[in-house]
């Protein structure tokens, strides 16, 4: 996934929230997802955010603590660089990618998870290196949990 670079103006949204409107459609550029979690820079400062609908397009919100510690204000024009965070479908092993593609609800839920949860599932699946016969079982179990909306596997 290539980073998207653009210039945008920081604006106020509903309920006094501060957002940076995107100048592109993340579904068209990075593939459709329920939630696009991104990382990059806004005005030269590191940021992590989730892309959200805004005024007929998309934007990322800048929280009060983030704004307090940086010299970015409403009305300012800033250079922005964003790219998807976490494992992307193209990066997954073929067997897991195929299982998620076969169960669209599970795949969409996996895509919406924070990378912490995604990586935990991937570590559990990859933990079968000494017993490869378990890999298919674990993939099936993960797909079942994801389809049921579980963020993490039960302990």
N, C-alpha and C positions, 0 to 999 in steps of 0.2 A: 504494500500500500504506500503510495507516494503522499507526502505531506501536501496540504493545500495552503498556499500563501495568498493573502489578499489584504486589502485595506478596508476598514470599516469604522463607523462612528459609534462610540459607546452611548447608549440611550437608556432612558428609564422605561420600564415596563409596568404592568399592573402591580398594584400593592407596593409601589416604590422600589421594586426590584431593578437592578442594573444589569443590562445584557449587552452582548456584542452580537449584532445580526450577522449571519453568514451570507456570503454572496454567491453561494452554490447550494445545490441540493445534495446532502450527504448520501441519500439513497441512490442517486444516479452515479455519484463518484465512487463510493465505497461499497455499494450493494445494499439492498433493502434490509433494514433491521428495525426492531421495535425501539431499541435504544442504542444510540451511537455514543459510546464513551470515548472521549478524546483527550489528548494531551498535546501540549505545545507551548506557544508563547503569545502573549497579548502585550503589545507595547514593550517587547523585550523582557517581560517577566514570565516565568514558568506558570502554567495553569493546567489544571485537570478539571474536566467538566463532562456533563452529559448534554448532548444536543437536544433541544426541546423546540416544539412548535412556537413560532412567534410571528404575528402580523402577516400571515399568509406564507411565511417562509420558515426559516430555522434560526436559532440563536443559541449562545451559551450564556449562562448566568454567572455573574461575578459576585461572590458573597461579600458581606460586610467586612469580615476579617481580611479577606484578600485585598479589598479596596483600601482598607485602613493602612496596610503595610506597603502600598505601592503608589506611585505618582500617576494614577490613571483616574480620570474624572469624567462625569457625564458630559457629553458634547465633544470630547476629545477624539480626534481621528488617530487610529492606531494601526500599526502593521500587525497582522495576525498570521500565525503558522499553526495549523492543526493537523493531527493524524490520528487514526484509530489506535486505541490502547488495547493491550491484551492479545490473546491468541485469536487469530482470524481463521475463518473456515478454510482458506487456502493453505494455512499452516498446519492443519490437523492431519493426523495419519489417515490414510485412505479408508481404512475400515471404520473408523469413528466418523469421518465425514460422510460416508455412505449411510451409516446408521442414522445420523442426524437428518440427512436429506430425506430418508425414507419416512421419518416421523416429523413433519413440519412443525408441529406444536412444540416438540422437544427442542428442535433446532432453533426456533425463534426464542424460546425461553433461555437456552444456552447463550445465544447472542446477546441477550439483554442483561445477563449477569455481569457483575463487576469482575474484573480479572482475577481477584483473589479467589472467588468461588470457582471460576473456570479452571484456574490452575490447580486447585485442590482436586477437582474431578479428574483432570488429566494426570496428575501425580498418582492418584489411586489406580487408574487404568494402567499407567506405565509401570506400576509396581509389580507387575506380573512377569517380569523378565525371566525369573527363575522357574516360573510355571506358566508357560505361554498358553496352555489349554484354558486358563482362567480368563484370558483377555476378552474373548468373545462373550463370556458370561458377564464380566464386569461392564462391558460396553452395553449389553442388553439391559443390565440393571440401571446404569446411568441414564439411558434413554427413557426408561420407565419412570425414574425419579424426576427427570426434567419434564416429561409430559405431564406429570402430576403437579408440577410447579415447585419442586423442592430446590432450594438454593444450595443445600449441602447434603451430603449423605448422612444417614442416621449413624450415630455412634454405637 
